[in-house]
Amino acid sequence: MPVFLLDNNLLFPPVELAIEGGILAVGGDLSPERLLLAYREGIFPWYSDGEPIIWWSPDPRFVLFPEELKVSKTTRQVINRKIFDITFDKNFEGVISRCAAVKRRRQRGTWITAEMRNAYIELHRLGYAHSVESWREGRLVGGLYGVSLGSIFFGESMFALESNASKVALVTLVRALQSKGFKLIDSQVYTEHMEHFGAREIPRTQYIMMLKECLRDETLRGSWSGLL
């Protein structure tokens, strides 16, 4: 099965045509219009410097249902001790820049290229991309960012400069989204870290059905600074 080459037209091939592993297409651009179309169709970009833009739609899909959130005893204790101050959309650029800079095991460099960073900063400016920040004594020590459409949040990346900083940010986000009626958090591909919080794999066909349902809900667009 071929990998599709995108041109200037704003369209993607059907996700069921993705090759094994989830690659669907290459090329195109990271304009807000194309990025939002991709998310609405169950597709996301993921590539490294020196590569063309690669578009993915893996099967199975790794997701977290907010009501299935698991919080360890240790994390609950950290939350109760109020070690970190949590904010929403206070420093999106700081969060995405630190996500790009953090070194990860078994990974060379970063997939958050300068092009990706600029694209998501623009989505944030338009009110679709959001960040959660963990602060300690006025210092940004952890956080995460992603994209929101309807009642689904597409998680992109997280970082922690101190133990538990990103965990508290994630738990705070999931609880806040659940209170707002969000139905799904898309973690895209398997990670052991998210599995500990209750994320699990579902077939892509089920994911696409749920995505369509979520997109029927109103998008909570704009600053999330008052979400807490």
C-alpha positions in Angstrom: 0.0 0.0 0.0 1.5 3.4 -1.0 2.3 6.4 1.2 0.4 9.4 -0.2 2.2 12.6 -1.2 0.3 15.7 -0.3 0.2 18.8 -2.4 -1.3 22.3 -1.8 -4.9 20.9 -1.7 -6.4 20.7 1.8 -7.3 17.0 1.9 -6.0 13.7 3.3 -6.5 10.2 2.1 -8.8 8.0 4.2 -7.1 6.8 7.4 -7.7 3.2 6.6 -5.2 3.5 3.8 -2.3 4.1 6.3 0.5 1.5 6.0 1.3 -0.8 8.9 2.7 1.4 11.7 0.4 4.2 10.9 2.1 6.4 8.3 -0.6 7.8 5.9 1.0 10.6 3.9 4.0 12.9 3.6 4.4 16.5 2.5 1.9 19.4 2.7 2.4 22.1 5.3 1.6 22.9 8.9 -0.9 25.7 8.3 -3.6 26.0 10.9 -6.2 24.9 8.4 -4.3 21.7 7.5 -3.5 20.9 11.1 -7.1 21.3 12.3 -8.3 19.2 9.3 -5.8 16.5 10.2 -7.0 16.3 13.9 -10.6 16.2 12.8 -9.9 13.2 10.6 -7.8 11.3 13.2 -4.4 12.3 11.7 -1.4 14.0 13.3 2.1 15.1 12.2 5.2 13.5 13.6 8.7 13.8 12.0 12.2 14.9 12.7 14.5 17.7 11.3 15.6 16.8 7.8 12.5 14.8 7.0 9.4 15.8 5.1 6.3 16.3 7.2 5.0 12.8 8.0 1.3 12.3 8.8 0.1 9.4 11.0 -3.0 7.6 11.8 -2.0 4.5 13.9 -4.1 1.4 14.5 -4.7 0.8 17.4 -5.0 4.2 18.9 -3.8 5.0 22.5 -6.4 7.0 24.4 -7.4 7.9 27.9 -11.1 8.1 28.9 -11.2 10.8 31.6 -13.4 8.6 33.9 -10.7 5.9 33.8 -8.0 8.1 35.1 -5.7 6.3 37.6 -3.8 8.3 40.1 -1.2 6.6 42.2 -1.0 7.0 46.0 2.3 8.9 45.6 0.9 11.3 43.0 -2.2 11.9 45.2 0.1 12.7 48.1 2.0 15.2 46.0 -1.2 16.9 44.9 -2.5 17.1 48.4 0.7 18.7 49.6 0.3 21.4 47.0 4.0 21.3 46.0 3.3 22.8 42.6 1.1 25.7 41.4 -0.8 24.7 38.3 -1.9 27.1 35.6 -3.5 26.8 32.2 -2.3 28.8 29.1 0.0 31.0 31.1 3.2 30.2 29.2 2.5 28.1 26.1 5.7 29.0 24.4 7.7 28.1 27.5 6.1 24.7 27.7 6.5 23.8 24.1 10.1 25.0 24.0 11.0 22.9 27.1 9.2 19.9 25.6 11.4 20.3 22.6 14.6 20.6 24.6 14.2 17.8 27.1 16.3 14.7 26.5 14.4 11.5 26.3 15.6 7.9 26.6 16.1 6.0 23.3 15.4 9.2 21.3 17.9 11.2 19.4 17.0 14.9 19.0 13.4 16.0 19.0 10.4 15.7 16.8 9.3 19.2 17.9 11.1 21.0 15.1 11.2 24.8 14.8 8.5 24.5 12.2 6.3 22.4 14.5 6.9 24.8 17.4 5.8 27.8 15.3 2.8 26.0 14.0 1.5 25.1 17.4 2.2 28.5 18.8 -0.1 29.8 16.0 -2.8 27.3 17.0 -2.5 28.5 20.5 -2.9 32.1 19.3 -6.0 31.0 17.5 -7.4 29.4 20.7 -7.1 25.7 19.7 -3.8 24.7 21.4 -3.4 24.8 25.1 -0.8 24.4 27.8 -0.8 23.3 31.4 2.1 24.6 33.6 3.6 23.3 36.8 5.4 26.0 38.8 7.5 25.8 41.9 8.6 29.0 43.7 7.9 30.9 40.5 9.9 28.6 38.2 8.4 26.6 35.4 9.3 23.0 36.3 6.8 20.9 34.3 3.9 20.9 31.9 2.2 19.7 28.8 0.5 21.0 25.7 -2.0 19.8 23.1 -4.9 20.6 20.9 -8.6 20.8 21.8 -11.6 20.3 19.4 -15.1 19.6 20.6 -14.9 17.3 23.6 -11.6 15.7 22.8 -8.1 16.8 23.8 -5.2 15.7 21.6 -2.1 15.4 23.9 1.1 16.3 22.2 4.0 16.3 24.6 5.0 16.9 28.3 8.1 17.7 30.2 9.3 17.6 33.9 12.3 19.3 35.4 11.3 18.0 38.8 9.8 14.7 39.8 6.0 14.6 39.6 5.7 18.0 38.0 4.2 16.8 34.8 2.1 14.2 36.5 0.3 16.8 38.7 -0.2 18.9 35.6 -1.8 15.9 33.7 -4.0 14.9 36.6 -5.2 18.5 37.0 -6.0 18.7 33.3 -7.9 15.5 33.1 -10.0 16.3 36.1 -10.7 19.8 34.7 -11.7 18.4 31.3 -13.9 15.8 32.8 -15.8 18.5 34.7 -16.3 20.3 31.4 -17.8 17.1 29.7 -14.8 16.0 27.7 -15.1 12.5 26.5 -11.6 11.5 25.3 -8.0 12.4 25.6 -5.9 11.2 22.6 -2.4 10.0 23.5 -1.9 8.9 19.9 0.7 6.1 20.4 1.5 3.9 23.4 3.7 5.1 26.2 4.3 3.3 29.5 4.0 6.7 31.3 0.4 7.2 30.1 -0.5 3.6 30.6 0.1 4.2 34.4 -2.7 6.8 34.3 -5.2 4.4 32.7 -4.7 5.0 29.0 -5.3 2.0 26.7 -5.4 1.0 23.1 -8.6 0.9 21.1 -9.1 0.0 17.4 -8.8 2.9 15.0 -12.4 2.3 13.8 -13.7 2.8 17.3 -11.5 5.9 17.7 -12.8 7.5 14.5 -16.4 6.8 15.7 -15.7 8.5 19.0 -13.8 11.3 17.4 -16.8 12.1 15.2 -19.1 12.1 18.3 -16.7 14.4 20.2 -16.5 16.8 17.3 -20.3 17.4 17.5 -19.7 19.2 20.8 -18.8 22.8 21.0 -15.1 23.6 21.0 -13.9 25.3 24.2 -11.8 27.8 22.2 -9.7 30.7 23.5 -7.7 31.0 26.7 -8.1 28.3 29.3 -6.7 30.5 32.1 -10.0 30.3 33.9 -10.6 26.6 33.5 -9.4 25.7 37.0 
